[in-house]
Amino acid sequence: MSVLRVLVGLLWLYNVVWKKPDFGRSSGNGVYGFSRDAVEHPVFPPYSWLVENLVLPNFTAFGWTVLVVETLLAVLLLTGTLVRLAALVGVGQSLAIGLSVAQTPGEWPWAYWMMIGIHVVLLFTASGQVAAVDRVRAEAASGDGRAAAARLLRGWGLVVGLTGLVALLLSVGEDPFASTGTRLGGPGLSVSLGSYNLVGALVLLVVGALMFAAASSGSRTMAWAAVALSGVAAALLYISLSGAEVGLGGDNTSAAYFLCAATVSGVTGKLLGTAASRSERTARHGSARTS
């Protein structure tokens, strides 16, 4: 179930990449085009009426809401944070998408029914038990949080660091401050971990190194440094949506990926350096008795 959770998280992580202001309104494509489909190719007439009379007249606010919701879905599912809440939101978001485009020519309605079904499965199963913040929080409640926090933070540090290293190697020879960096993944398989220029790749690499070092040393300071750096990077990438040059070469997917790092570092960092866990104390006590 945890593998399914991560796969769906990657789906949402990829989907946010093309949701940029003005969300397709000027071209008639993107989120705006899909919203118009709900009116022009109705699936459920009352829903079409809501879109025509509430969504389209307030489309800018709606577009930002979609971006925020889908970013949260990507971050929560990939990190295993509040998984059941994320699954419930995912059911609603998938249903909204299906009711918008299922009757549009060229669409495959089963794609949206399966998205709904997958989120229902995540809602009623224990998909936050492996490589998940929810598991760390559960173990912390039982007194064994420090070791679990270190494991999750170390694993994420490796993944983020390797992502940064690959992005760094791919960006060698390119403009280090390019507004659009090299994309890791792409539309062919509909999987991506974001776009990064040389500077963005270096920031990602440093975040991963801080996470790994924090887990290995038990340093809260390093974990909070990872939170701060990844949070600032995500904020700068969102600022770039207004057209400002921030020098990271990223996109919405890159920002969400940085937010994943910030989430894991923030939750696990609070548990680093705490008193030894119950299992650790038991192991040490048993060792002392046999010596």
C-alpha positions in Angstrom: 0.0 0.0 0.0 2.9 2.4 0.7 4.1 1.8 -2.9 0.7 2.7 -4.2 0.7 5.9 -2.0 4.1 7.0 -3.5 2.9 6.3 -7.0 -0.2 8.4 -6.6 2.0 11.1 -4.9 4.2 11.1 -8.1 1.1 11.5 -10.2 0.1 14.7 -8.3 3.7 15.9 -8.3 3.8 15.7 -12.1 0.4 17.2 -12.5 1.3 20.5 -10.8 4.0 21.3 -13.4 1.6 22.8 -16.0 -0.6 24.7 -13.5 0.8 28.2 -13.9 -0.9 31.6 -13.8 -3.0 32.4 -15.7 -3.9 28.7 -15.6 -4.6 28.6 -19.3 -7.2 31.4 -19.4 -5.6 33.4 -22.2 -5.0 30.3 -24.4 -8.2 28.4 -23.5 -6.1 25.4 -22.4 -4.8 24.0 -19.2 -7.0 24.2 -16.1 -9.3 26.7 -17.8 -9.8 24.4 -20.8 -10.7 21.5 -18.5 -13.1 23.7 -16.6 -14.8 24.7 -19.8 -15.1 21.1 -20.7 -17.4 20.6 -17.7 -19.8 23.1 -19.3 -19.4 22.1 -23.0 -19.3 18.3 -22.4 -21.4 17.9 -19.2 -21.0 14.8 -17.2 -23.4 15.8 -14.3 -25.5 18.8 -15.2 -25.7 20.3 -11.6 -21.9 20.2 -11.5 -21.7 21.9 -14.9 -24.0 24.6 -13.6 -21.6 25.2 -10.6 -18.6 25.5 -12.9 -20.4 27.9 -15.2 -21.8 30.1 -12.6 -19.3 29.9 -9.7 -15.9 28.6 -11.0 -15.5 30.4 -14.3 -16.5 33.9 -13.0 -13.9 33.5 -10.2 -11.4 31.5 -12.2 -8.2 33.1 -10.9 -9.0 32.1 -7.3 -10.1 28.7 -8.5 -6.8 28.1 -10.4 -4.7 29.0 -7.3 -6.9 26.7 -5.2 -6.3 23.8 -7.6 -2.5 24.4 -7.5 -2.5 24.5 -3.7 -4.7 21.4 -3.3 -2.7 19.3 -5.8 0.6 20.5 -4.3 -0.6 19.4 -0.8 -1.6 16.1 -2.2 1.8 15.5 -3.7 3.6 16.5 -0.6 1.4 14.6 1.9 1.3 11.4 -0.1 4.9 11.3 -1.0 6.0 12.0 2.6 3.3 9.8 4.2 1.9 12.7 6.2 -1.8 12.7 7.3 -2.3 10.0 4.6 -6.0 9.4 5.3 -6.8 13.1 5.1 -4.8 13.4 1.9 -6.6 10.3 0.5 -10.0 11.9 1.3 -9.0 15.1 -0.4 -7.7 13.1 -3.3 -11.1 11.4 -3.7 -12.7 14.8 -4.0 -10.1 16.3 -6.4 -10.2 13.2 -8.6 -14.0 13.3 -8.6 -14.0 17.0 -9.6 -11.6 16.2 -12.5 -13.7 13.3 -13.6 -16.9 15.3 -13.6 -15.2 18.0 -15.7 -13.6 16.0 -18.5 -15.0 12.4 -18.5 -17.2 13.2 -21.5 -14.7 15.2 -23.3 -13.7 13.7 -26.7 -10.4 11.9 -26.5 -10.5 11.4 -22.8 -10.6 8.0 -21.1 -13.2 8.1 -18.3 -11.8 5.0 -16.5 -8.6 7.0 -15.8 -10.6 9.2 -13.4 -12.7 6.4 -11.9 -9.4 4.5 -11.1 -7.9 7.7 -9.6 -11.0 7.9 -7.3 -10.7 4.1 -6.5 -7.0 4.3 -5.6 -7.6 7.1 -3.2 -10.5 5.2 -1.6 -8.1 2.3 -1.1 -5.5 4.5 0.5 -8.3 6.0 2.7 -9.2 2.6 4.2 -5.8 0.9 4.4 -2.7 1.4 6.4 -0.6 3.0 3.6 1.3 5.3 6.0 3.3 2.5 7.8 6.4 2.4 5.6 8.7 5.4 4.7 6.1 7.7 6.2 5.9 10.6 8.5 2.7 9.1 10.0 4.7 6.0 11.1 7.3 8.3 12.7 4.6 10.2 14.6 3.0 6.9 15.7 6.4 5.5 17.0 7.1 8.8 18.7 3.8 8.5 20.6 4.9 5.1 21.9 8.3 6.4 22.9 10.3 5.1 19.9 10.3 8.1 17.7 14.0 9.1 17.5 15.2 6.0 15.7 12.3 6.1 13.3 12.8 9.8 12.6 16.5 9.3 11.9 15.7 6.4 9.4 13.1 8.4 7.5 15.3 11.5 7.4 18.3 9.6 6.3 16.4 7.9 3.5 14.9 11.1 2.3 18.4 12.8 2.5 19.8 10.1 0.2 16.9 10.5 -2.3 17.1 14.3 -2.3 20.8 14.3 -2.5 20.9 11.8 -5.4 18.3 13.9 -7.2 20.5 17.0 -6.7 23.5 15.1 -7.9 21.8 13.9 -11.1 20.4 17.4 -11.7 23.9 18.8 -11.2 25.5 16.5 -13.7 22.8 17.2 -16.3 23.2 20.9 -15.9 27.0 21.0 -16.4 27.7 23.2 -19.4 24.4 24.9 -19.3 23.6 28.5 -18.2 23.9 28.1 -14.4 21.2 30.7 -13.9 18.9 29.6 -16.7 15.2 30.5 -16.0 14.2 26.9 -17.0 16.6 24.2 -16.0 17.0 20.6 -17.0 13.9 18.6 -16.2 14.3 15.3 -14.3 11.8 13.1 -16.1 9.3 14.4 -18.5 6.0 14.1 -20.4 6.9 10.8 -22.1 6.3 8.8 -18.9 4.4 11.6 -17.1 6.9 11.4 -14.2 9.1 14.2 -13.0 11.0 15.4 -9.9 11.2 18.9 -11.2 13.5 21.1 -13.3 16.8 22.6 -12.0 19.6 24.7 -13.3 23.1 24.5 -11.8 22.2 26.7 -8.9 19.0 24.9 -8.2 20.8 21.5 -8.3 23.4 22.7 -5.9 20.7 23.9 -3.5 18.9 20.5 -3.7 22.2 18.7 -3.1 22.9 20.8 0.0 19.4 20.1 1.3 19.9 16.4 0.9 23.4 16.5 2.5 21.9 18.5 5.5 19.2 15.9 5.9 21.5 13.0 5.8 24.0 14.6 8.2 21.2 15.6 10.6 20.0 12.0 10.7 23.5 10.6 11.1 24.5 13.0 13.9 21.2 13.6 15.6 21.6 17.3 15.0 18.4 19.3 15.2 20.2 22.3 13.9 21.1 20.6 10.6 17.5 19.4 10.2 16.1 22.9 10.8 18.7 24.3 8.3 17.3 21.8 5.7 13.8 23.0 6.5 14.9 26.7 6.1 16.8 26.2 2.9 14.2 24.0 1.2 11.4 26.3 2.4 13.2 29.4 1.0 13.8 27.6 -2.3 10.2 26.6 -2.7 9.1 30.2 -1.8 11.4 31.6 -4.5 10.1 29.2 -7.1 6.5 30.3 -6.4 7.6 33.9 -6.6 9.0 33.1 -10.0 5.4 32.4 -11.2 5.0 36.2 -11.3 7.8 36.3 -13.9 10.6 37.3 -11.4 13.9 35.7 -12.1 15.0 33.7 -9.0 17.9 31.8 -10.5 16.9 28.2 -9.6 15.5 27.1 -13.0 12.6 25.3 -11.4 8.9 24.9 -11.7 5.8 24.0 -9.6 7.0 20.4 -9.4 10.4 21.5 -8.1 8.8 23.7 -5.5 6.6 20.7 -4.3 9.7 18.5 -4.1 11.5 21.1 -1.9 8.3 21.2 0.3 8.6 17.4 0.7 12.1 17.8 2.0 11.0 20.6 4.3 8.1 18.5 5.6 10.2 15.5 6.4 13.0 17.5 7.9 10.6 19.6 10.1 8.7 16.6 11.5 11.7 14.4 12.1 14.0 17.2 13.2 11.8 17.8 16.3 12.6 14.2 17.4 16.3 14.2 16.9 18.4 14.6 20.0 15.5 13.5 22.3 15.9 11.0 25.0 16.8 7.5 23.9 13.9 5.5 22.7 12.4 2.6 24.6 13.9 0.0 22.2 17.3 1.6 22.5 17.1 1.6 26.3 16.0 -2.0 26.3 18.9 -3.0 24.0 21.4 -1.2 26.1 20.0 -2.7 29.3 20.2 -6.2 27.8 23.7 -5.6 26.7 24.7 -4.4 30.2 23.2 -7.5 31.8 25.2 -9.9 29.6 28.5 -8.1 30.0 
